[in-house]
């Protein structure tokens, strides 16, 4: 399963889901623009 989402507080997200196998990358401006251009929605986190 592959999921991409934007979170407001990366540290809080990592703390909440620390026992899960999650890879987190910092988003670039291009990543953010493509994310919204595709019509995707951000995850509540």
mmCIF entry with sequence, helices, sheets and N, C-alpha, C, O atoms, coordinates in Angstrom:
data_MODEL
# 
_entry.id   MODEL 
# 
_entity.id                         1 
_entity.type                       polymer 
_entity.pdbx_number_of_molecules   1 
# 
_entity_poly.entity_id                      1 
_entity_poly.type                           'polypeptide(L)' 
_entity_poly.nstd_linkage                   no 
_entity_poly.nstd_monomer                   no 
_entity_poly.pdbx_seq_one_letter_code       
;(UNK)(UNK)(UNK)(UNK)(UNK)(UNK)(UNK)(UNK)(UNK)(UNK)(UNK)(UNK)(UNK)(UNK)(UNK)(UNK)
(UNK)(UNK)(UNK)(UNK)(UNK)(UNK)(UNK)(UNK)(UNK)(UNK)(UNK)(UNK)(UNK)(UNK)(UNK)(UNK)
(UNK)(UNK)(UNK)(UNK)(UNK)(UNK)(UNK)(UNK)(UNK)(UNK)(UNK)(UNK)(UNK)
;
_entity_poly.pdbx_seq_one_letter_code_can   XXXXXXXXXXXXXXXXXXXXXXXXXXXXXXXXXXXXXXXXXXXXX 
_entity_poly.pdbx_strand_id                 A 
# 
loop_
_entity_poly_seq.entity_id 
_entity_poly_seq.num 
_entity_poly_seq.mon_id 
_entity_poly_seq.hetero 
1 1  UNK n 
1 2  UNK n 
1 3  UNK n 
1 4  UNK n 
1 5  UNK n 
1 6  UNK n 
1 7  UNK n 
1 8  UNK n 
1 9  UNK n 
1 10 UNK n 
1 11 UNK n 
1 12 UNK n 
1 13 UNK n 
1 14 UNK n 
1 15 UNK n 
1 16 UNK n 
1 17 UNK n 
1 18 UNK n 
1 19 UNK n 
1 20 UNK n 
1 21 UNK n 
1 22 UNK n 
1 23 UNK n 
1 24 UNK n 
1 25 UNK n 
1 26 UNK n 
1 27 UNK n 
1 28 UNK n 
1 29 UNK n 
1 30 UNK n 
1 31 UNK n 
1 32 UNK n 
1 33 UNK n 
1 34 UNK n 
1 35 UNK n 
1 36 UNK n 
1 37 UNK n 
1 38 UNK n 
1 39 UNK n 
1 40 UNK n 
1 41 UNK n 
1 42 UNK n 
1 43 UNK n 
1 44 UNK n 
1 45 UNK n 
# 
_struct_asym.id          A 
_struct_asym.entity_id   1 
# 
loop_
_struct_conf.conf_type_id 
_struct_conf.id 
_struct_conf.pdbx_PDB_helix_id 
_struct_conf.beg_label_comp_id 
_struct_conf.beg_label_asym_id 
_struct_conf.beg_label_seq_id 
_struct_conf.pdbx_beg_PDB_ins_code 
_struct_conf.end_label_comp_id 
_struct_conf.end_label_asym_id 
_struct_conf.end_label_seq_id 
_struct_conf.pdbx_end_PDB_ins_code 
_struct_conf.beg_auth_comp_id 
_struct_conf.beg_auth_asym_id 
_struct_conf.beg_auth_seq_id 
_struct_conf.end_auth_comp_id 
_struct_conf.end_auth_asym_id 
_struct_conf.end_auth_seq_id 
_struct_conf.pdbx_PDB_helix_class 
_struct_conf.details 
_struct_conf.pdbx_PDB_helix_length 
HELX_P HELX_P1 AA1 UNK A 10 ? UNK A 16 ? UNK A 10 UNK A 16 1 ? 7 
HELX_P HELX_P2 AA2 UNK A 29 ? UNK A 37 ? UNK A 29 UNK A 37 1 ? 9 
# 
_struct_conf_type.id          HELX_P 
_struct_conf_type.criteria    ? 
_struct_conf_type.reference   ? 
# 
loop_
_atom_site.group_PDB 
_atom_site.id 
_atom_site.type_symbol 
_atom_site.label_atom_id 
_atom_site.label_alt_id 
_atom_site.label_comp_id 
_atom_site.label_asym_id 
_atom_site.label_entity_id 
_atom_site.label_seq_id 
_atom_site.pdbx_PDB_ins_code 
_atom_site.Cartn_x 
_atom_site.Cartn_y 
_atom_site.Cartn_z 
_atom_site.occupancy 
_atom_site.B_iso_or_equiv 
_atom_site.pdbx_formal_charge 
_atom_site.auth_seq_id 
_atom_site.auth_comp_id 
_atom_site.auth_asym_id 
_atom_site.auth_atom_id 
_atom_site.pdbx_PDB_model_num 
ATOM 1   N N  . UNK A 1 1  ? 0.849  -1.167 0.000  1.00 0.00 ? 1  UNK A N  1 
ATOM 2   C CA . UNK A 1 1  ? 0.000  0.000  0.000  1.00 0.00 ? 1  UNK A CA 1 
ATOM 3   C C  . UNK A 1 1  ? 0.895  1.230  0.000  1.00 0.00 ? 1  UNK A C  1 
ATOM 4   O O  . UNK A 1 1  ? 1.886  1.289  0.729  1.00 0.00 ? 1  UNK A O  1 
ATOM 5   N N  . UNK A 1 2  ? 0.542  2.206  -0.817 1.00 0.00 ? 2  UNK A N  1 
ATOM 6   C CA . UNK A 1 2  ? 1.317  3.438  -0.912 1.00 0.00 ? 2  UNK A CA 1 
ATOM 7   C C  . UNK A 1 2  ? 0.384  4.620  -0.689 1.00 0.00 ? 2  UNK A C  1 
ATOM 8   O O  . UNK A 1 2  ? -0.614 4.777  -1.393 1.00 0.00 ? 2  UNK A O  1 
ATOM 9   N N  . UNK A 1 3  ? 0.716  5.444  0.292  1.00 0.00 ? 3  UNK A N  1 
ATOM 10  C CA . UNK A 1 3  ? -0.098 6.613  0.608  1.00 0.00 ? 3  UNK A CA 1 
ATOM 11  C C  . UNK A 1 3  ? 0.813  7.823  0.717  1.00 0.00 ? 3  UNK A C  1 
ATOM 12  O O  . UNK A 1 3  ? 1.879  7.756  1.330  1.00 0.00 ? 3  UNK A O  1 
ATOM 13  N N  . UNK A 1 4  ? 0.393  8.919  0.126  1.00 0.00 ? 4  UNK A N  1 
ATOM 14  C CA . UNK A 1 4  ? 1.115  10.175 0.267  1.00 0.00 ? 4  UNK A CA 1 
ATOM 15  C C  . UNK A 1 4  ? 0.180  11.176 0.914  1.00 0.00 ? 4  UNK A C  1 
ATOM 16  O O  . UNK A 1 4  ? -0.982 11.291 0.524  1.00 0.00 ? 4  UNK A O  1 
ATOM 17  N N  . UNK A 1 5  ? 0.680  11.895 1.896  1.00 0.00 ? 5  UNK A N  1 
ATOM 18  C CA . UNK A 1 5  ? -0.136 12.918 2.539  1.00 0.00 ? 5  UNK A CA 1 
ATOM 19  C C  . UNK A 1 5  ? 0.748  14.033 3.073  1.00 0.00 ? 5  UNK A C  1 
ATOM 20  O O  . UNK A 1 5  ? 1.949  13.858 3.277  1.00 0.00 ? 5  UNK A O  1 
ATOM 21  N N  . UNK A 1 6  ? 0.129  15.170 3.293  1.00 0.00 ? 6  UNK A N  1 
ATOM 22  C CA . UNK A 1 6  ? 0.816  16.309 3.890  1.00 0.00 ? 6  UNK A CA 1 
ATOM 23  C C  . UNK A 1 6  ? 0.313  16.444 5.319  1.00 0.00 ? 6  UNK A C  1 
ATOM 24  O O  . UNK A 1 6  ? -0.885 16.317 5.574  1.00 0.00 ? 6  UNK A O  1 
ATOM 25  N N  . UNK A 1 7  ? 1.214  16.700 6.241  1.00 0.00 ? 7  UNK A N  1 
ATOM 26  C CA . UNK A 1 7  ? 0.822  16.903 7.639  1.00 0.00 ? 7  UNK A CA 1 
ATOM 27  C C  . UNK A 1 7  ? 1.343  18.255 8.118  1.00 0.00 ? 7  UNK A C  1 
ATOM 28  O O  . UNK A 1 7  ? 2.388  18.724 7.666  1.00 0.00 ? 7  UNK A O  1 
ATOM 29  N N  . UNK A 1 8  ? 0.613  18.867 9.028  1.00 0.00 ? 8  UNK A N  1 
ATOM 30  C CA . UNK A 1 8  ? 1.023  20.177 9.547  1.00 0.00 ? 8  UNK A CA 1 
ATOM 31  C C  . UNK A 1 8  ? 2.188  20.060 10.519 1.00 0.00 ? 8  UNK A C  1 
ATOM 32  O O  . UNK A 1 8  ? 3.088  20.900 10.516 1.00 0.00 ? 8  UNK A O  1 
ATOM 33  N N  . UNK A 1 9  ? 2.176  19.025 11.347 1.00 0.00 ? 9  UNK A N  1 
ATOM 34  C CA . UNK A 1 9  ? 3.196  18.876 12.387 1.00 0.00 ? 9  UNK A CA 1 
ATOM 35  C C  . UNK A 1 9  ? 3.866  17.512 12.241 1.00 0.00 ? 9  UNK A C  1 
ATOM 36  O O  . UNK A 1 9  ? 3.360  16.502 12.730 1.00 0.00 ? 9  UNK A O  1 
ATOM 37  N N  . UNK A 1 10 ? 5.002  17.500 11.567 1.00 0.00 ? 10 UNK A N  1 
ATOM 38  C CA . UNK A 1 10 ? 5.717  16.252 11.272 1.00 0.00 ? 10 UNK A CA 1 
ATOM 39  C C  . UNK A 1 10 ? 6.116  15.509 12.550 1.00 0.00 ? 10 UNK A C  1 
ATOM 40  O O  . UNK A 1 10 ? 5.988  14.286 12.620 1.00 0.00 ? 10 UNK A O  1 
ATOM 41  N N  . UNK A 1 11 ? 6.594  16.232 13.548 1.00 0.00 ? 11 UNK A N  1 
ATOM 42  C CA . UNK A 1 11 ? 7.032  15.595 14.797 1.00 0.00 ? 11 UNK A CA 1 
ATOM 43  C C  . UNK A 1 11 ? 5.859  14.948 15.539 1.00 0.00 ? 11 UNK A C  1 
ATOM 44  O O  . UNK A 1 11 ? 5.994  13.845 16.068 1.00 0.00 ? 11 UNK A O  1 
ATOM 45  N N  . UNK A 1 12 ? 4.729  15.619 15.578 1.00 0.00 ? 12 UNK A N  1 
ATOM 46  C CA . UNK A 1 12 ? 3.542  15.057 16.246 1.00 0.00 ? 12 UNK A CA 1 
ATOM 47  C C  . UNK A 1 12 ? 3.060  13.811 15.509 1.00 0.00 ? 12 UNK A C  1 
ATOM 48  O O  . UNK A 1 12 ? 2.645  12.836 16.135 1.00 0.00 ? 12 UNK A O  1 
ATOM 49  N N  . UNK A 1 13 ? 3.116  13.847 14.183 1.00 0.00 ? 13 UNK A N  1 
ATOM 50  C CA . UNK A 1 13 ? 2.711  12.691 13.381 1.00 0.00 ? 13 UNK A CA 1 
ATOM 51  C C  . UNK A 1 13 ? 3.622  11.502 13.653 1.00 0.00 ? 13 UNK A C  1 
ATOM 52  O O  . UNK A 1 13 ? 3.147  10.383 13.848 1.00 0.00 ? 13 UNK A O  1 
ATOM 53  N N  . UNK A 1 14 ? 4.949  11.747 13.668 1.00 0.00 ? 14 UNK A N  1 
ATOM 54  C CA . UNK A 1 14 ? 5.903  10.661 13.949 1.00 0.00 ? 14 UNK A CA 1 
ATOM 55  C C  . UNK A 1 14 ? 5.669  10.076 15.337 1.00 0.00 ? 14 UNK A C  1 
ATOM 56  O O  . UNK A 1 14 ? 5.753  8.862  15.520 1.00 0.00 ? 14 UNK A O  1 
ATOM 57  N N  . UNK A 1 15 ? 5.374  10.932 16.318 1.00 0.00 ? 15 UNK A N  1 
ATOM 58  C CA . UNK A 1 15 ? 5.146  10.465 17.683 1.00 0.00 ? 15 UNK A CA 1 
ATOM 59  C C  . UNK A 1 15 ? 3.878  9.617  17.769 1.00 0.00 ? 15 UNK A C  1 
ATOM 60  O O  . UNK A 1 15 ? 3.859  8.579  18.431 1.00 0.00 ? 15 UNK A O  1 
ATOM 61  N N  . UNK A 1 16 ? 2.826  10.066 17.096 1.00 0.00 ? 16 UNK A N  1 
ATOM 62  C CA . UNK A 1 16 ? 1.545  9.346  17.135 1.00 0.00 ? 16 UNK A CA 1 
ATOM 63  C C  . UNK A 1 16 ? 1.635  7.977  16.464 1.00 0.00 ? 16 UNK A C  1 
ATOM 64  O O  . UNK A 1 16 ? 1.021  7.015  16.926 1.00 0.00 ? 16 UNK A O  1 
ATOM 65  N N  . UNK A 1 17 ? 2.406  7.887  15.363 1.00 0.00 ? 17 UNK A N  1 
ATOM 66  C CA . UNK A 1 17 ? 2.491  6.646  14.588 1.00 0.00 ? 17 UNK A CA 1 
ATOM 67  C C  . UNK A 1 17 ? 3.881  6.020  14.656 1.00 0.00 ? 17 UNK A C  1 
ATOM 68  O O  . UNK A 1 17 ? 4.354  5.448  13.675 1.00 0.00 ? 17 UNK A O  1 
ATOM 69  N N  . UNK A 1 18 ? 4.535  6.128  15.811 1.00 0.00 ? 18 UNK A N  1 
ATOM 70  C CA . UNK A 1 18 ? 5.914  5.670  15.949 1.00 0.00 ? 18 UNK A CA 1 
ATOM 71  C C  . UNK A 1 18 ? 6.096  4.170  15.780 1.00 0.00 ? 18 UNK A C  1 
ATOM 72  O O  . UNK A 1 18 ? 7.189  3.734  15.419 1.00 0.00 ? 18 UNK A O  1 
ATOM 73  N N  . UNK A 1 19 ? 5.076  3.369  16.024 1.00 0.00 ? 19 UNK A N  1 
ATOM 74  C CA . UNK A 1 19 ? 5.201  1.918  15.933 1.00 0.00 ? 19 UNK A CA 1 
ATOM 75  C C  . UNK A 1 19 ? 4.845  1.373  14.564 1.00 0.00 ? 19 UNK A C  1 
ATOM 76  O O  . UNK A 1 19 ? 4.746  0.160  14.384 1.00 0.00 ? 19 UNK A O  1 
ATOM 77  N N  . UNK A 1 20 ? 4.653  2.257  13.597 1.00 0.00 ? 20 UNK A N  1 
ATOM 78  C CA . UNK A 1 20 ? 4.300  1.843  12.246 1.00 0.00 ? 20 UNK A CA 1 
ATOM 79  C C  . UNK A 1 20 ? 5.504  2.023  11.327 1.00 0.00 ? 20 UNK A C  1 
ATOM 80  O O  . UNK A 1 20 ? 6.378  2.853  11.579 1.00 0.00 ? 20 UNK A O  1 
ATOM 81  N N  . UNK A 1 21 ? 5.533  1.250  10.284 1.00 0.00 ? 21 UNK A N  1 
ATOM 82  C CA . UNK A 1 21 ? 6.617  1.311  9.308  1.00 0.00 ? 21 UNK A CA 1 
ATOM 83  C C  . UNK A 1 21 ? 6.320  2.429  8.303  1.00 0.00 ? 21 UNK A C  1 
ATOM 84  O O  . UNK A 1 21 ? 5.783  2.180  7.224  1.00 0.00 ? 21 UNK A O  1 
ATOM 85  N N  . UNK A 1 22 ? 6.676  3.662  8.675  1.00 0.00 ? 22 UNK A N  1 
ATOM 86  C CA . UNK A 1 22 ? 6.358  4.839  7.864  1.00 0.00 ? 22 UNK A CA 1 
ATOM 87  C C  . UNK A 1 22 ? 7.653  5.527  7.437  1.00 0.00 ? 22 UNK A C  1 
ATOM 88  O O  . UNK A 1 22 ? 8.550  5.762  8.247  1.00 0.00 ? 22 UNK A O  1 
ATOM 89  N N  . UNK A 1 23 ? 7.725  5.838  6.164  1.00 0.00 ? 23 UNK A N  1 
ATOM 90  C CA . UNK A 1 23 ? 8.842  6.621  5.635  1.00 0.00 ? 23 UNK A CA 1 
ATOM 91  C C  . UNK A 1 23 ? 8.339  8.043  5.459  1.00 0.00 ? 23 UNK A C  1 
ATOM 92  O O  . UNK A 1 23 ? 7.345  8.277  4.770  1.00 0.00 ? 23 UNK A O  1 
ATOM 93  N N  . UNK A 1 24 ? 9.029  8.996  6.085  1.00 0.00 ? 24 UNK A N  1 
ATOM 94  C CA . UNK A 1 24 ? 8.612  10.392 5.987  1.00 0.00 ? 24 UNK A CA 1 
ATOM 95  C C  . UNK A 1 24 ? 9.690  11.201 5.297  1.00 0.00 ? 24 UNK A C  1 
ATOM 96  O O  . UNK A 1 24 ? 10.868 11.120 5.645  1.00 0.00 ? 24 UNK A O  1 
ATOM 97  N N  . UNK A 1 25 ? 9.275  11.977 4.319  1.00 0.00 ? 25 UNK A N  1 
ATOM 98  C CA . UNK A 1 25 ? 10.174 12.875 3.604  1.00 0.00 ? 25 UNK A CA 1 
ATOM 99  C C  . UNK A 1 25 ? 9.633  14.286 3.704  1.00 0.00 ? 25 UNK A C  1 
ATOM 100 O O  . UNK A 1 25 ? 8.419  14.489 3.739  1.00 0.00 ? 25 UNK A O  1 
ATOM 101 N N  . UNK A 1 26 ? 10.515 15.247 3.750  1.00 0.00 ? 26 UNK A N  1 
ATOM 102 C CA . UNK A 1 26 ? 10.081 16.640 3.727  1.00 0.00 ? 26 UNK A CA 1 
ATOM 103 C C  . UNK A 1 26 ? 9.615  16.980 2.321  1.00 0.00 ? 26 UNK A C  1 
ATOM 104 O O  . UNK A 1 26 ? 10.228 16.569 1.336  1.00 0.00 ? 26 UNK A O  1 
ATOM 105 N N  . UNK A 1 27 ? 8.525  17.734 2.237  1.00 0.00 ? 27 UNK A N  1 
ATOM 106 C CA . UNK A 1 27 ? 7.963  18.103 0.946  1.00 0.00 ? 27 UNK A CA 1 
ATOM 107 C C  . UNK A 1 27 ? 8.652  19.351 0.401  1.00 0.00 ? 27 UNK A C  1 
ATOM 108 O O  . UNK A 1 27 ? 8.941  20.296 1.136  1.00 0.00 ? 27 UNK A O  1 
ATOM 109 N N  . UNK A 1 28 ? 8.904  19.328 -0.891 1.00 0.00 ? 28 UNK A N  1 
ATOM 110 C CA . UNK A 1 28 ? 9.418  20.519 -1.569 1.00 0.00 ? 28 UNK A CA 1 
ATOM 111 C C  . UNK A 1 28 ? 8.220  21.326 -2.062 1.00 0.00 ? 28 UNK A C  1 
ATOM 112 O O  . UNK A 1 28 ? 7.091  20.835 -2.052 1.00 0.00 ? 28 UNK A O  1 
ATOM 113 N N  . UNK A 1 29 ? 8.460  22.533 -2.482 1.00 0.00 ? 29 UNK A N  1 
ATOM 114 C CA . UNK A 1 29 ? 7.383  23.357 -3.033 1.00 0.00 ? 29 UNK A CA 1 
ATOM 115 C C  . UNK A 1 29 ? 6.756  22.656 -4.240 1.00 0.00 ? 29 UNK A C  1 
ATOM 116 O O  . UNK A 1 29 ? 5.538  22.683 -4.413 1.00 0.00 ? 29 UNK A O  1 
ATOM 117 N N  . UNK A 1 30 ? 7.577  22.041 -5.059 1.00 0.00 ? 30 UNK A N  1 
ATOM 118 C CA . UNK A 1 30 ? 7.071  21.309 -6.226 1.00 0.00 ? 30 UNK A CA 1 
ATOM 119 C C  . UNK A 1 30 ? 6.171  20.153 -5.799 1.00 0.00 ? 30 UNK A C  1 
ATOM 120 O O  . UNK A 1 30 ? 5.119  19.938 -6.402 1.00 0.00 ? 30 UNK A O  1 
ATOM 121 N N  . UNK A 1 31 ? 6.566  19.408 -4.770 1.00 0.00 ? 31 UNK A N  1 
ATOM 122 C CA . UNK A 1 31 ? 5.751  18.305 -4.255 1.00 0.00 ? 31 UNK A CA 1 
ATOM 123 C C  . UNK A 1 31 ? 4.378  18.807 -3.823 1.00 0.00 ? 31 UNK A C  1 
ATOM 124 O O  . UNK A 1 31 ? 3.360  18.191 -4.138 1.00 0.00 ? 31 UNK A O  1 
ATOM 125 N N  . UNK A 1 32 ? 4.353  19.916 -3.109 1.00 0.00 ? 32 UNK A N  1 
ATOM 126 C CA . UNK A 1 32 ? 3.099  20.470 -2.604 1.00 0.00 ? 32 UNK A CA 1 
ATOM 127 C C  . UNK A 1 32 ? 2.209  20.918 -3.764 1.00 0.00 ? 32 UNK A C  1 
ATOM 128 O O  . UNK A 1 32 ? 1.005  20.658 -3.760 1.00 0.00 ? 32 UNK A O  1 
ATOM 129 N N  . UNK A 1 33 ? 2.793  21.582 -4.744 1.00 0.00 ? 33 UNK A N  1 
ATOM 130 C CA . UNK A 1 33 ? 2.009  22.057 -5.884 1.00 0.00 ? 33 UNK A CA 1 
ATOM 131 C C  . UNK A 1 33 ? 1.444  20.888 -6.695 1.00 0.00 ? 33 UNK A C  1 
ATOM 132 O O  . UNK A 1 33 ? 0.291  20.936 -7.124 1.00 0.00 ? 33 UNK A O  1 
ATOM 133 N N  . UNK A 1 34 ? 2.237  19.850 -6.907 1.00 0.00 ? 34 UNK A N  1 
ATOM 134 C CA . UNK A 1 34 ? 1.751  18.668 -7.629 1.00 0.00 ? 34 UNK A CA 1 
ATOM 135 C C  . UNK A 1 34 ? 0.666  17.949 -6.842 1.00 0.00 ? 34 UNK A C  1 
ATOM 136 O O  . UNK A 1 34 ? -0.303 17.463 -7.424 1.00 0.00 ? 34 UNK A O  1 
ATOM 137 N N  . UNK A 1 35 ? 0.820  17.878 -5.536 1.00 0.00 ? 35 UNK A N  1 
ATOM 138 C CA . UNK A 1 35 ? -0.155 17.224 -4.665 1.00 0.00 ? 35 UNK A CA 1 
ATOM 139 C C  . UNK A 1 35 ? -1.523 17.876 -4.832 1.00 0.00 ? 35 UNK A C  1 
ATOM 140 O O  . UNK A 1 35 ? -2.526 17.183 -5.009 1.00 0.00 ? 35 UNK A O  1 
ATOM 141 N N  . UNK A 1 36 ? -1.567 19.186 -4.777 1.00 0.00 ? 36 UNK A N  1 
ATOM 142 C CA . UNK A 1 36 ? -2.838 19.911 -4.894 1.00 0.00 ? 36 UNK A CA 1 
ATOM 143 C C  . UNK A 1 36 ? -3.326 19.970 -6.334 1.00 0.00 ? 36 UNK A C  1 
ATOM 144 O O  . UNK A 1 36 ? -4.535 19.990 -6.563 1.00 0.00 ? 36 UNK A O  1 
ATOM 145 N N  . UNK A 1 37 ? -2.433 19.998 -7.304 1.00 0.00 ? 37 UNK A N  1 
ATOM 146 C CA . UNK A 1 37 ? -2.831 20.028 -8.714 1.00 0.00 ? 37 UNK A CA 1 
ATOM 147 C C  . UNK A 1 37 ? -3.538 18.733 -9.121 1.00 0.00 ? 37 UNK A C  1 
ATOM 148 O O  . UNK A 1 37 ? -4.420 18.740 -9.980 1.00 0.00 ? 37 UNK A O  1 
ATOM 149 N N  . UNK A 1 38 ? -3.139 17.618 -8.491 1.00 0.00 ? 38 UNK A N  1 
ATOM 150 C CA . UNK A 1 38 ? -3.777 16.336 -8.782 1.00 0.00 ? 38 UNK A CA 1 
ATOM 151 C C  . UNK A 1 38 ? -5.139 16.215 -8.103 1.00 0.00 ? 38 UNK A C  1 
ATOM 152 O O  . UNK A 1 38 ? -5.884 15.271 -8.365 1.00 0.00 ? 38 UNK A O  1 
ATOM 153 N N  . UNK A 1 39 ? -5.461 17.161 -7.238 1.00 0.00 ? 39 UNK A N  1 
ATOM 154 C CA . UNK A 1 39 ? -6.768 17.136 -6.591 1.00 0.00 ? 39 UNK A CA 1 
ATOM 155 C C  . UNK A 1 39 ? -6.827 16.252 -5.359 1.00 0.00 ? 39 UNK A C  1 
ATOM 156 O O  . UNK A 1 39 ? -7.913 15.879 -4.915 1.00 0.00 ? 39 UNK A O  1 
ATOM 157 N N  . UNK A 1 40 ? -5.691 15.919 -4.812 1.00 0.00 ? 40 UNK A N  1 
ATOM 158 C CA . UNK A 1 40 ? -5.661 15.079 -3.618 1.00 0.00 ? 40 UNK A CA 1 
ATOM 159 C C  . UNK A 1 40 ? -5.938 15.942 -2.393 1.00 0.00 ? 40 UNK A C  1 
ATOM 160 O O  . UNK A 1 40 ? -5.833 17.167 -2.453 1.00 0.00 ? 40 UNK A O  1 
ATOM 161 N N  . UNK A 1 41 ? -6.286 15.308 -1.298 1.00 0.00 ? 41 UNK A N  1 
ATOM 162 C CA . UNK A 1 41 ? -6.540 16.039 -0.054 1.00 0.00 ? 41 UNK A CA 1 
ATOM 163 C C  . UNK A 1 41 ? -5.502 15.660 0.984  1.00 0.00 ? 41 UNK A C  1 
ATOM 164 O O  . UNK A 1 41 ? -4.931 14.572 0.920  1.00 0.00 ? 41 UNK A O  1 
ATOM 165 N N  . UNK A 1 42 ? -5.254 16.534 1.928  1.00 0.00 ? 42 UNK A N  1 
ATOM 166 C CA . UNK A 1 42 ? -4.263 16.248 2.954  1.00 0.00 ? 42 UNK A CA 1 
ATOM 167 C C  . UNK A 1 42 ? -4.857 15.362 4.039  1.00 0.00 ? 42 UNK A C  1 
ATOM 168 O O  . UNK A 1 42 ? -6.066 15.381 4.268  1.00 0.00 ? 42 UNK A O  1 
ATOM 169 N N  . UNK A 1 43 ? -4.022 14.599 4.694  1.00 0.00 ? 43 UNK A N  1 
ATOM 170 C CA . UNK A 1 43 ? -4.436 13.709 5.774  1.00 0.00 ? 43 UNK A CA 1 
ATOM 171 C C  . UNK A 1 43 ? -4.587 14.518 7.065  1.00 0.00 ? 43 UNK A C  1 
ATOM 172 O O  . UNK A 1 43 ? -3.826 15.453 7.315  1.00 0.00 ? 43 UNK A O  1 
ATOM 173 N N  . UNK A 1 44 ? -5.556 14.154 7.861  1.00 0.00 ? 44 UNK A N  1 
ATOM 174 C CA . UNK A 1 44 ? -5.693 14.781 9.183  1.00 0.00 ? 44 UNK A CA 1 
ATOM 175 C C  . UNK A 1 44 ? -4.681 14.118 10.086 1.00 0.00 ? 44 UNK A C  1 
ATOM 176 O O  . UNK A 1 44 ? -4.730 12.902 10.268 1.00 0.00 ? 44 UNK A O  1 
ATOM 177 N N  . UNK A 1 45 ? -3.790 14.856 10.640 1.00 0.00 ? 45 UNK A N  1 
ATOM 178 C CA . UNK A 1 45 ? -2.750 14.247 11.452 1.00 0.00 ? 45 UNK A CA 1 
ATOM 179 C C  . UNK A 1 45 ? -2.257 15.210 12.366 1.00 0.00 ? 45 UNK A C  1 
ATOM 180 O O  . UNK A 1 45 ? -1.363 14.909 13.157 1.00 0.00 ? 45 UNK A O  1 
# 
